[in-house]
Amino acid sequence: MDLTRDVWTGLVTGKRIVDDGWTSDLDEEQFVATYLEDKYDRAPPFVADLNTEFLIDHEVPSANNDDDNGDSDYGDSEECANVGPKRLRTWRDMWRDMPQERLKKLIHRKSPFCNQIAQICSCAQVLVCSRPECIKARNDIDRLMPRCTWTNFRVLAVQCMACLVSFTGKHQKSSGCLHLYSLIKAFHLLIDAAKVRRTGLEEHLLGDRETKDKIDVFGMCEMIYWMLTVTHRLGFVAVLERRWSVDFLPAAITEPAVLRAAHDARRLGLCQNRFWNLAVAAERKHIDLPAVIESAANHRKLKHVKHEKCTSSFCRLNLLDSTKVTQLHKCGSSPSCDKKLTFDPELLNTSIVAGGRTVWTVRAPFRVSQTEPYIAISHVWSDGTGIGIQPVGEVNACLFDFLAGIVKSQGCSGIWWDTISIPSNPILRRKAINKMHDNYANAECTLLHDQYLVDFPWTDDGSPCIALVLSPWFTRGWTALELIMSQNVKVLFKDGNVGGGLVVKDLDDDILAHDPAECTRGHWVASTIIRRLRQPVHNATNLAAILKPRSTSWPRDRMVIAGLLANVGDIDYNLQSDEITKLIINSVYRINPSSLHHGQAPIANTEGWSWCPPSIYDMPSDTVGDLWQADEISHNTCMVDRHGVLVGFWHFRLLERKDTEGSLTPNSSHLEVVLSVRDSLRRWRYCLLLRDNKVNEGPALLVMPVGSDKDFIHCKFIGSVVETPSARTGVLDKRYDSKGFRIGYEDGRKTVLSRPLWEPQEDSDTDSGSSLDDHLYQWMSGRVWIGDQRPQGQILVTRYLEDENLTQGMALRFVHGTTGRTEMRTIRYPPIPLYTAMAGLAFSTEPVFTAGEGTDESSSEWVVESIVAQSTWPPPIIPAEDRACVAGFQVLEDASDDERESFDLFRLTKGSMTHTYAALDENLYAPSEETPYKGIWAGLSPKHEHQFLLFHQSRQDRLEVIKLTGDEGIPRGEVLISVEDLASTEIVDAGPEWGEVQGVVAKVQIPRKHPLLSSEFRKASLLLVSHDCVVMDLSSVAITPMAIELQRLELGSFLERDPDSRATSCTS
């Protein structure tokens, strides 16, 4: 699914891509299906035990003795036994790939899982290699590769990877490299296929005489994942449809290993809260924890002192009010050190008011620097590096001298340190905090000071990186913002040499791992967690993963940090968390489907945001693993438009009656969500079940469709559900179709039967979908439509007659109109006549059209044609998601040929007459506190005929009055009144009826004397009597001074779906 969000409109569009690269060259579905259905095994059973060796000790001649033209570039003195040309001549059945038919011929289908792994290892005939480069790589990889007690399998894997990583460039595509990589792909596919079997991933190796050896399946799978990660970085890509996420392996395999890691963490003295918080930030959640502990096992300095009583959900440090911690001394004599330095806060205030910086010089006399290069300090207040209980602007001299000395050593002369760089004035403080991230972005570098790291000895084995993710600094909310904004980061560690002091290390160059083949798995996991904070945030789910493990001294700070990371801008963080959450998501607008499984009552019951939890922190955290590109717009990334409609791609299936009998249960403990899910399941024929993949495992989404178009099914969000394990659990389920969805795009429409939306696909490359006719035009019901008839136009309201299964379009007309004259006085003018637009409304006597089952559907077509900017409906001045060419105009030859059916347009054709109708977005005429004049109003033409007007407020201070119906003088769709600045008002005396009112300067269009003449606007006054009544004062425009009163129309009763609703409504 290719999704795009328009920068200007904030709307999301998308289309299904036939070959979007979602699935790999491994046809997982076909392999698993035939794997289960094959009646005959094509390979004999394979027995093995722990002593079975897979490497073949086979001597390969030196490349110097090879007379086979020019292959000596495989090595200077020795040829690689597995990649070199001698191997190709020795065994010509090299695997350039691992198609399903080959794999089925190589393994015995009924053998235990570990025996199948052993069988493919044996078939691969990997050789012991004595090439010097491969030997060196083998020694390095043996030290770095994850542990596994199946020794002979690990020996094979080490040799395989050693030969693979020793070659670069063109040799990676040689037959030998492709053969080794095909073996790794086979491991991956066998793991996935074994999950569908009744016996699953058995943890034993079946030998002769039915002997069974216990196998460390978790360790083996971790090695396979490590191999896939390394080869993926080398450019070999073969990812199954299901990514290797937290639930890829059965819990029975992973959970014991994670619990052992937790036990080892306690033995190392690690804070349990910090340890388990890594699971929130890691790509595979708790599955990555054993790798971290394996790398940390030999480093006692990682111990967290005084954290023995911490639990997985509680850390004693989080209860500490860091703003009241006594400030740190760096001189070694804190009881007797009383020397202070003062930094005048008024200098900061003056600089901020003038738009300047808050950077201090590091040399006395201290002043606010506007130009000097500076270093920003990132620190932990609980260490005593904050202001503490001291007066504002006062710090310990020894602490400042310590930091200033490092700043000078890095070639800078300025320091930004929040302890002395944030003003105390509330207004200026808010301004400084909203721009605080700029201080880190503009610094020469950021210096990270954490006493835990200062006490940790530096080594080059990756342990400093693990210390960093376990440090107090990494648990604090503000440090996430500081790290993500910093261009360069330096970290203070203890010098590992005897008698050493401190060393300054570069985060990117010295601490983070750059190649998974050259570091331990734990070092790579820690580096990936940190590296995510070195990139801009473009995904709300990633933002949740970054922030959820972190804490702040004040709860409000959590939303402030989230807003700054999302680049929301200068907003009032005293707003409710749900409003800030909407602003955050609207700013980044990408989100992973997993974030919808939050189990919270959404912030809206219907329409946009009806899927969104009250806070960004309520979202489940999820990140993209090593085998996927982070933040890539792929099947696992959705987009949110400016109205809060979520757009994405899912596999979906119809519900069955048995789903209502306990197999689907709410994935929530919130009573409102539980009741909503249960109520929807009672109407299961109107529901759909959505999943990221076609496998019945993990949570799913329950939605109720309201309609569809070519690319999307429009639906109402119900909630997250869990499917009870069944025979289909873990199996690719053929009941699933796939399509794009718009969640929250309801437009007041009723839910529809789900079956017409589902069409089994004979060919997965063909798009399935249903036309709008499948839904009997219910999607039109309860909406206001504007017609393009020139010049008068037309207003329709559509209604769905449920008993008759028909949709009717009823024209709105004015009744009992009056043009009564009164007089008014103003400060500037003598009394002038006032014409009022007071009128009632009613439906037309007969429907304009009737559509549905059993009607002549040729009278109306629902199509979107190519757009011509100068001749489209609705006109460009009216915001709309879809537009169509007005009848009678030629379509551009180079226009798009995408003729998707639209829910916002339809066309009526009768003989040679064609009229196009566009739906008015409810947001255009629904007033709010910020835009109180929005609405559909009644006005008068120069001939005193009533007309419909749209009061459009694109922003709070701007108003445009657009004619929805018109006449020859000013046709429909044109601007009647334009006000550039509603805030620039003056008091006007409007006479005894209204008294003093607000008046603004407006531009009013003058009626044309001939249709071919261009529009002419003149300056006039607009009197803002109330939010439901305004007056056009045309004294300076018309030949005869006059004023026209415009009044808001209430259309609520006309939009009801009750077919018997014939009520008339008057202006307000």
N, C-alpha and C positions, 0 to 999 in steps of 0.2 A: 504494500500500500504506500503510494507516494503522496505524502501530505505536505501542504504548504499553507502557511498563515500569512495573509496579506498584511503588510506593514501599516497601511493606512486605515483599512477597515477593521482589522483585527479578526477577520473571519477565516475559517479553515476550509480549504477545498482539498480534494484528493481523488485519486483514481486507482483502481486495481492494476498492478503491473503483472503481466502474465508470468514473466521470469524475473522475480525480484531477488534472486540469490538467497532466498530464505533457507531452502534445503540444500544440502551439499550434494556432491557427486555420488555419495552413498545413498541409494534409494532405501531409506529406513523402512518405510511402510511396506514396500514390496518384499523386502528381505524378511522382516518379522513375520509377515503373513505366510509366505512360502516356507519359512523356517518351522512354523507350527503345523502346516498342512501337509508337508512332504510325507508320503507314506513309506518311502524307502530311503535308508541312509546310504550315502554314496561313498563314505569313508568308513573303514573298520574302526571298532572301538580302540581307544588308546588308554593304556594303563601306565601309571607313573607313580613315583614316590619322591620323597624329599631328596633322594640321592640321584635322581635322574638328571643327567647333564644335557644341556641344550646347545652349548657352544661346541663347534667342531674344531679340533686342533689340526689344522690343515696348513701345511707350509706352502707359501706362495713364493715363486721365484722373484729375485730382485728385478726391478724395472730395467737395470743396466744390461741384463741378459735378454731382455725382450726385443725380438726383432720385429715387433709389430708396430711399425711406423708411428712414431711421435706420441706415444702415450706416456712418456716418461715424466710429463708435467704433473702426474699424480703424486710424485714424491721425489726427493733428491736421491735417496739411496734405496728405499724400500717402497714397494707398491702396497696400497691398502688391500687387505685380503677381501674386503666386502664391497668396495666401490671400484677398485682398479680393473683394468681390461682383462687381466688374467682370470678374474672371477667370472667375467662374462663368458670366456671361452670354456671355463671349467664346468659351469652349469648354466645352460642357456635358457632354462625355464625361470627367468627372472620375473618378479611381479612388478610390473610398471603401475599397477593399480590393484585394488581389491574389490572387484565386482562381486555381486551376490552369488553368482553361479560358481565362481572359483572358491569362495569361502565355504559354500555348502558341500563342495567336493572334498575339501580338506579336513573337515571336522565331522565327528560322529554326533548326530543330533541329540541322541539320548544320553550321551556321556555327561557326567557332572561338569559344572561350569569350569572348575579348576583343571579338569582333564582336557577340556576343549582348549583352554589357554595353553596347556602343556603341548597339546597336539599341534597347534598352529606354530608354537615355538620350534618344535622339532621339524616341521615342514619347511620352515624358513631357512634352515641350514646356515645360520650365521656362523662365521668363522672367527677364530682367535686371530687377532691382527697384531703384527710386530712392527708396523710402520712407526717410527719415532713420534710423529705428530699425533698419531692415534693413541699411542701408549701414554703420552703426556695428558691428552684429553681424558683418557680412561681413568688415570689417577685422580685428576681434578674432579671428574664427575662422580667417582666412587666416594669422594669425600663430601660432595654436596647433595647427591641424590637422596630422596627420602628413604628412611629405613624400611626394611621388609625382611621378615624372618624366613621367607622362601628364598634361600641363598642363591640357588642355581638360576632362578628366574631373574633375580637382581643382577647376577653376573652377565646374563644375556642382555638385559636392558642397558647395563652400563656400556658394554661393548658396542651395541647397536647405536647408542647415542654418541659414543666417542667417535665412531667413524662418520656419523652424520655431521656433527658440528665441526669436524676437521676440514671440511670442504666448503668453499664459498663459490659464488658466481655460477658459471655454466655447469660446474660439476654437480651442483645440487639437483640438476635435472637429468643426471646420468642414470643409467639403468640401475646401478648399484644403490644410489641414494633413494631412488623411487621404490626399490625393492624393500629397503629397510623401513621406509615410511609406510609402505603398504602393510607391513607387519603391525605397526603401531595403530593404523586405522582398523585393522582386524581386531585388535584388543578392544578398542572403543566400541565397535559394533557388537562384539560378543557380550560385553557387559550389558549393553542396552537390550539385546535380544534375550539374555538370560532372565531379565526381570519379568518377562511375560510368561515364563514357564511356571508350572505349579511348584516346582522345587526351588526356584529362584537362584540366588547366588550362593550355592552350597560352599561351606567353608572347610571342605576336605578334598583331598586328592586320593582317588581310588586306585589302589595298586593291585598287584597279583594276589590271588587268594582272598580277594575282597578286603584287603587291609586298607585302613583309612589313616592318612596323615593330616593333622590339623594345619590349615593354611591361614596366614595372615592376609585375609582378603582386603581389609581396609588398607593395609600398607601397600599391597600390590596395586590397588586402584589408585592410591596416591601417586605411586610411581608412574602409572599410565597417564594420569592427569598431568604430572610434571613433564612427561615426554611430549604430550600433546601441546602443552604450553610452549615448550622450547621449539618444537617444529613449527608451530604457528608463527612464532617470531622469525623463523627462518624463511617463511613464505609458503609453507605447506598448509593448505586450508581444506579441512574436511570436517565440518561441524554438523552433527546430527540436528534434526529439527528441534529436539529438546536440548537446550544448553545444559552444561554440567552444573546445575544449580544445587541448592541445599538439599533438595529432595530427589536428586538424580539417583543416588544410591539408597537402598532400603535402610530404614532406621535401625534395623537389627545389626547392620554392618557398621554404621557410623556412630551411633550413640555410645556404645561401650568405649570406643576410642576417645570420644570427646570427654567422657567422664574420667577416663584415666588421665587425660591431659589436665583436667580440673584438679585432680588429686595431686599431680606433679606440680601444678602451679601453687597449691597450698604448701607443699613441701619446700618450694623455693622461696616462700614468704611473700608471694605476690598478692596484692590487694585483689580480692575476688571481684569487686565491683569493676575495677579497671580491666581485669582479665575477661569477664563476660561482656563488657562493653565493646571489646574488640569484635565480638560476634556481630554486633549491629553494623559496624563499619566495614567488615571484611566482605569480599565479593561472594564467598560461598558460606557466609555466616559462621555458625559454630563449627562447620566442617574444616575450616582453616585453622582452628585453634590448636590441634595437635602439632601442626607444622611449626607454629610459633614457639610452643613449649619445647619441641625437639631442639630448635636452634638456641633456646634460652637455657637449656639444662645445665650447661657448664659455666654459667656466669652468676655467681653468688651475689655480685654487686647489684643485681637487678632487684634485690629484696626491697620491699616497701616497709620501712620502719614505722612501728606503731599503727599498723593496719591489720593486726591479727584478728580484730573483731569485725572487720568489714565483711559484708555478705554480697551476694550477686546483685542485690537491689539497693544496697546501702553502703556508702563510704563516709567515714567519719570526717574526711576533709570537706565534703560537700555541706556539712552543717556549720562549718567555720565561717564566721563573718569576717571575710578577709579585709574589709575596710577598717577594722579595728585592731589589726595585727600591728604590733610594735615594729617600727621601721628597722631594717637590717643594718648592721655595722660590718664593714669589710676590713677594719683595721686590726681585728683580733683582740681588742680591749674594750668591748662594748660597755661594761659597767662604768668605766672612767671616761669614755669618749663623749664629749658633749659639744663638739664643734659642729656648727650648723651653717648651711648656706641658704640664702633667701633669693627667690626669683619672684619679682614683683608681678602679682596677678594683673595689675592695671595695664602693664605693658602688653599682656596678652589681649585684654579687652580692646585696647586701642587698635591693635593689629587686626583683630577679627572684624571690627567695625569697618576698617579701611579695606577689607578684603584680602588681608595679608596672611602670612603663615603663623604657626605657633611653635617655631623651632628656636631653641636657645643656643647661643654660642657656648663652647666648652671651656672657654678661657674668660677670666674676669677682665673687665667688668662685664657681667652677664647681660646680654641684650637679646631681643627677639630678632633673629636673622631672616632676611627675605631672600637672600641669594646664595648663601654658602652651602656647599654640599653637606648633607647630614645623614646620620644613621638613626633609624627608628628602633626603639627598644620594645621587644615583646617579652613579657615576663609574667610571673604568677604572684599575685598580691599576697597570697598566703605565705610566701617566702619572706615577706617583709619588705618587698621592693615597691610597694605602693605608698600612698601618702600616710596611711595609717591614722594615728590619733594626733598627728602633728598639725600645726596651723597650715593653712593653704599657702603653698609656695615655699615651704621650709622643708629641707631634706638634710639627712646626715651628710656631712662633708666627705667622710671616707667612702660612703656608698656612691656619691656622685663622682668623686675622683676615680673610683674603680671603673665605672662605666665610661667616663670621659677618657681615661687612658686607653681603653680598647678602641673608642671612636677615633682617637688620634692615630693609633697604630694602623688603622685601616685607611688613613689618608683623608679623613674628614674633619671638619671643624665645627659642625653643628650636631645637635642631638634633639630628637623628638621622643619624649618620655611622658606618657600620660600622667604620671605623678606630678609633673610640673607644667604640662602643656595643655591641660584642659581647664578652661576658666570656671570660676565659681558662680558667675552671674547666670541665673536659670535660662534666660533667653539665648545668651551667647553660648552657654553650655550645650543646649540642644542643637544649635547650629554647628558647633564644633563636632559633636558626636555624629551628626548626620553626614559629616564630611571626614570623619576620622580615618576611614579606609584610604582616603587620598594621601594621607600622611605616609602610609606604608607603601603605596604605589609609587610615590614620587621620591622616596628615599634611595640613596645609593645602595643600601642594603638594610636588611632587618637583622638585628642582633637578638638571638634567643637566649635568655637567661632563665634557667631553672636549676635550683640548688640540687635537685635529684640528679640532673645531668652533669652539673659542675663537679659532683662527687663521683661520677662514673668514669672509670679510666678508659681512654680512647684506645681502641684496637681496630685493625683492618678486617675483622672477621664478620662484620655485619651486625654484631651485638649492639653497637651504638644506635642503630636504626630501630632495633627492638626496644631498647631503652627509651627512645623518643616516644614511641606509641604507648608505652606504659608509664610515661612521666605525668606528673600533675599538670604540666603545661598543656598536654594533649587532651586533658579532660575538660578544659575550660572553654566556655563558649566564645569569648572575645578572641581567643588565639586562632580560632578557625578563620575568622574574618581577616586577622592580621596576616596569617600564612597565605591565604588565597590571593591577597592583594599584593604581596611582596614580590618584587622582581628578583631579588637575590636574598638568600637567607644564610646567615652565619650562626653556628651553634657553639656554645662554650662547653668543653669537656675537660675533665682532668687529664693531664699529661700522663700517659701510661708508663713513661720511663721513671726510673727510680729518682726520687727527689724532684720530680717535675712539678711545674705549676699548672697553668691552664693552656689549652690549645684552642684555637678558633678553626672550626671546620666548615666547609661549604656544604650546604644541605644537598644540592643537586649533584655536585661533582664528587664529594667524598663520602656521603652518608647513604644516599639512595642507591639501590642496585639498578643496573642498566640492562642486564641480560640474565634471564632466568637460568641459563646454562652455566653462569659464572658465580652463582650465589646459592645459599641454602634456600629451601622452600620458605622457611620462616622469614628470612631476610626479604624475599620477594613479596610475601604477603604484606609485611610491614611497609615496604616501599610503595606498594600499590595503594595502600590506605592513605599514606602521606601524599603520594603523587596526585591523588584525586583532589587534594587541597591546593595543588599548584596550578589548577586549571579553572577558568571561569565556570560558574554554575549555569548550566543551560537546561537542567532537568529538575523538577520539583521532587522527584523521588530520590535522586542523588543528594539533593539539599537536605532531605529528611535524614538520610543515612549519615551525612556529615554532622548534623546538629544533635540528633537524638542522644548520642552517648555523652554529650557535653552538658555541663552545669554552669550556672551563673549565680552570683550573689543575690541578684534581684530577678524575680520571675519576668518582669516586663522586658528585661534585657534580652531574653530569648527571642522575642518577636522583633526587637530592634535589630539584632544580629541577622536574623533570617531576612528581614527587609533589605538590609544593606548588602548581604550576599546576593540577593536577587536583583539588586540594582533598581529597587522600586523608586527611589528618589526621596525628596523631602516630604515626608508625610507625618501626620500626628500619630505617634505611637500610643496615645491614650485611647485610640479607637479600640473597639472590641476585637478579640483575636480572630473572629470569623471574617470581619471586614479586612483586616490586615492579611489574612490567609488568601483571600480572593485577589488582593493586589499583588501578592507575591506570585501566585500561580499565573495570573494574567501577565506578569512581567516575563517569567521564564517560559511559560505556556507549553512546555513538554512535560510529560509524566508517563511513568511506566504503569501498565495495567495492574501490577501488584498493589499499587497504592489504593486501589478501590476496595481492597479487602480489609478495610479498617474497622468494620463492625460498629461504627458510631452512627448516631442519628445525624443525617446530613443537615447542612445549614439552610437548605431550602426543601420544601416538600415536592415541588414540581418545577419543570422547566430547567433553566440553567442553574448550575451549582447544586442540583439535587443529588449529585453523587459525592459531593465534597464534604469531608469531615470538618468539625468546627475549628480545628487548628492544624497547621502543617506538621505539628509534632504528633498528631494522631495517626498519621500515615505510616503504614509498615515501610520500613527501610528496605531498599533493594538496590543492588548495583549490578553492572554488567561484568561478567567474568572475563578471564584471560582469553577465552576463545571468541569473544565478541568485541567490536569496537565501541568504546564508551560514547554515549550521546548520539549514536548513529540513528538517523530516522529510518528505522526498520520496523518489522512487525511488532516488536516489543516496546515501541514508543508511540504514545498517543499525543494528540495536541488538543489544547483548550482554546476556544475562541473567546472573544471579548465579552460574549454573553454568558460564558460559563458552560457552553455546550462542549462535551468531550467527544473527540473524534478519534477513532482507532480501528484496528483490524483484529478480528477474533474468529476462532472456530466456534460454531454454534450448532445446537441441535434442538429439536422439539422436545417438549416434556411428554412423558408417558404417565398413565394413571398410577403406575407403581411408584413413580417419583413422589407422589403425594402420600404414600403409605409408609413414610419413615426413611426412605433412602436419601432424601434431601433434607437437611436440617440447617437452621440459621447458624451462620458463623459469627455469632455475636451473643453477648450476655445483656445487651441493652434491650429493655422491654419493648420499646417502640419499634426497633428493628425486627425483633423476634415476631411480634404481632403482624407487622407489615409483610414479612416473608410468608408467614403461615396463611394470611388472608389471600395473598397472591397465588399460593400453591392450590388453593381451593378453586381458582380459575386457571388451572394449568394449561388449558387449551390456548390461553392468551399469553403464555410465557415462553421465553427462550432461555437456554442455558449457554453461557459464554465461557470459553476457556482460551488460554494462551496456546494450547496445543490440543491434539486429538486424543490425549491420554486421560483417562478418568482417575486422576490422582491430584491431591491438593485442592484448595478452594476454587469455586467457580462463581460467576456472577449471574444473578437472576434479574432479568429485565422483562418488560412488557412492551411489545412493539405498538406504535401508533401509525405507522406507514412506512413507505420506502421509496427510493428512487433507484436509478441505475447503479449507483456506486455504494449507497448507504441504506441501512435499515435505521429508521428513526425510532427511538424507544425511550421508555421511562425506566429510571433506575429503581430497583427494589432493594437489593442488598447482596451480601456475600453469603454463599451457602457451602456446606461441606457434603460431599457425596459419600454415603456409606460404602465401604469396600465391598466389591462384588467380583464376579468372575471376570468382569471387564477391566478391573483395576490394573493399571500398568500396561494395558493393551491399547494399541492404536484403534480407536473406535470409528467404524465406518458410518455411524449415524451422524457424524459431524459434517456440516458444510462450512464454508468460510466466506466472509464478506466484511465490508466496512460498516461501522456503526456510528451513529450520532446519539450519544446518551444525553438526555436532557433537552432534546429538540422536539418538544411536544406541541407547542403552539395551541394548547387547549384542546387537542384532538383526543378522542376516545381511543382506548386500546382496541386492537383488531386481532382477529384470529391469527395465530402464528403459522399455521400450516401453509397458507399460500406463499409465505416468504421462503419456504424451504423447497429446493429442487435438487434431488440427487444429481451429482455431477458424474457423467460417464467419463469425461476427460477433465482432469484436475486443472488443465490449462485454460478451460473455458470458464467465463464468468457466469455465475448464476445470479438471478435476481428476478424480481417480479415487477410488472408494470404497475402504474398507479391504478389501473382499472381493477386489479386484484382486490383493491381495498374499497371499491364501490364509492370512491370519491369522498370518503369520510374525512380525509385530510383537509378538505376545503372548509369544513364546518366551523361555525363560530368565528369567522374572520371578516375583516373589512377589506374590500377590493376596490381598486380605482381603475376605471376604464379609460381607453385612449381615444374615444370618439372626439373628433375635432370639429368645432372648438369647445363644445360644451362639456364633454366627459360624462362620467356616470359613477355613482357610488353604489356598490352591491354589498349585501351581507348574505353569507351562505349559511344554510341550516341543514342539518342531517335529520331526516325523518326515519327514526329507528324502526318503527313498525313496518314501514313500507320499503325500508332499505334504499331510500332515495336521498339525493342531495339537491336542494333547491337554491337558486340564486335570486334573491329578492332585492329590488331597487329601493333605495331610500329616497323619500321625497318630502318636501316641505308642505305643511297644511296650515290653514288659518293664518297665513303670514300677514303681518302688519308692517306698515312703514310710517307709523305715527310720528309726528313732528313735535318736538319740544324745543325750548330754548335754553342755552347755557351761557354763562359769562366766564371770561378768562381775564387774567391780568393784562394781557396784551391786546385783546380784541374786544369789540363791542359784541352784544348778543348775536349769535348765529344759529341757524336751524340745525337740529340734530335728527338724523334719520336712524331709527333703531332696526336691528335685524331680528327682533323677537319673532319666533316661529315655533311651530310644533313639527314633529316628525312622524312618519308612518311608513309602513311597507307599501310597495306597489300592489295594486289589486291582484295582478297575476304575476307569477314568477317569471323572471327573464329567461330562465332555463331550468330544466329538470334533468338530472343525470343519475344513472344507476342501473341496476339489473332490470332488464325488461324495457328500458327506454331506448330511444334513438340516440346512441352515443356518438353518432357522426356529427351531431350538432355542436359538439365541443371537443377540442383537441388539447391535450396537455403536452406541449412540446416547447423546447427552448431552441431558438434559432440563433445563428451567428449574430453578433452585436455590431451595430453601426452607431458610433458614439453620438452622431448628430441626430439620429432618428430612432432612439430607443425608448422603451416604456418599461418602468416608470422613468421620468426624466432624471438626468444626473443629479439634479439638486436634491432629490429625495433619496436618502440612503436605502439600498436594497441589496440583498445577496444575489439575486438573479435579475437579469434584464432580457428583454426580447426586442427584436426589430419590429417597428411599427409597420403595419400593413401598408403596402403601396410603395415601400422604399426597397431599393435593390440591395441585396446582401453583398458584402465585400467578397471578392474572390479569394483573398488570402485569409479569410476569417477561419476560426477554428471549426473543425467538423465534428466536435463533440456535441451530440444532440441528446444529452442526458435529460430525462424527464425531471421537471422541477415541481416542488411543492409550493412555490411562491408565484407561479405564473400559470395562466391558462388562456386559451383563445377560443372565442365563439365564432363560428362560421355559419352563415345562412345565405345560400346562393352566392352572390358575388361580394357580399358584405362580410368583413372580418374585423372583429374587435378583440384587442388584447387587454387582459386584466392582470394587475399585479397586486399581491397582498401587501397591505401596510403592516409593517412590523409593529407589534403592540408597544414596543419601547419608544416608538416615534410619537405616540399620542398619549402615553401614560405619564402624567406629571410626577415630579419628585421634588424633594426639598431644594435640590440644586437647580432644577429646571421646571419651575412651577407653571410656566405658560404653555408647556407642551399640551397638545390636544387637537381635536377636530372642532372647528368653530363655524359659526354661521356668519355670513357677510352679505352685503348688498352690492349689486352692480350699479352702474350709472342709471340704468333703466329701472332701478329698484327691484330687481329680481334677486331672490335668495340664492346664495351659492355656498358650497362647502369649502372651507379653508383648513389647511394644515399649519398649525403653529409649531415650527421646528426649531428647537434649541440644540444646536450641535455642541455648544458649551454654555456655561452659566451666564456669560455676559453678552451672548449673541442671540438674535432672534430673526428668523426668516418666516414670513407668512406666504405660503404657497397655495395657489388656487388648485383645488382638487376638481372643481367644476368651473367652467368659465363661459366666455362669450366671444364675439368677434373682436371686441376691443382688447381684452386680455384673455387669451385662451387658457384652458386647463393646463396644469403643469408648470406655469410660469410664476415667478416671484411677484407678489403684490407689494409687500412691505419688507424692508431690510433695515435692521437696527444693529449697528456695529458694536455699541457699548451700552448695555442696559444699566450699567452702574453709574453712568454719567447722567444723573437726573437733576431736575430743578423743580421747585414747587410751583404748581400752576393752580389758579383759582378756577374750578370747573363749575361754579355756580351753586345755587342753593341745594340742588339734589345730592351732589357729591362733595362739595366743599373743596378744600385744598387736596390735590392729588399729585403724584409724581409724573413728570413729563420728560420724554426723551426725544432726541433728534432722530428722525427716520427718513429713509428714502422711499418714496411711493411711486409706483409705476403709473404713468398716465395712459388712459385708454387710447389705442391706435384709431386713427380715422380710416385707415386702410390696412387689410391684413398683411400686405407686403412691406409695410413700413417697419423699421426697427424699433425696439423697445426704448422708452425714454423714462428716466427716473428724475424726480424732483424732490427737493428737501421739504419735509413737513414735520408736524409734531404728532407724537403718539402718547396719549394720556393713559397711564396705567392705573385705572380705577380700582381693579382688584385682579386676582389671578383668574377670574372667570369673566372679566369684562374689561375691554379696552376701547378707546375712542380714537379714530383717525381725525385729526384736526386739519382740514384741507383749506384753511383760510388763505394760506400763502400759495396754494396750488391751483385751485379751481377758479374759474372766472367769477362764479357766484360763491361767496363764502359759505361753507357747509361743514358738517361733521357727521361721521358715520360710526354708530356704536356696533362693535363686534362682540358676540357672546359665545361662550363655550357650549358645545353640545354634549349631552350625556347619552352614550350609545349602549350602556350596560344591558338594558332589557332586550335590545335588538340582537345582542350576541349570544343570548341564551339558546340552548339547543332545543328547548321545548317547542315543538312545531305549532302548538296552539297559542304561542306568545304573539299577540297582535297589538301589544300596548303601544301607545304613542308616547313620545317623550318630548318635553319642551327644553328650550335653552335654559341654562342655569340662571 
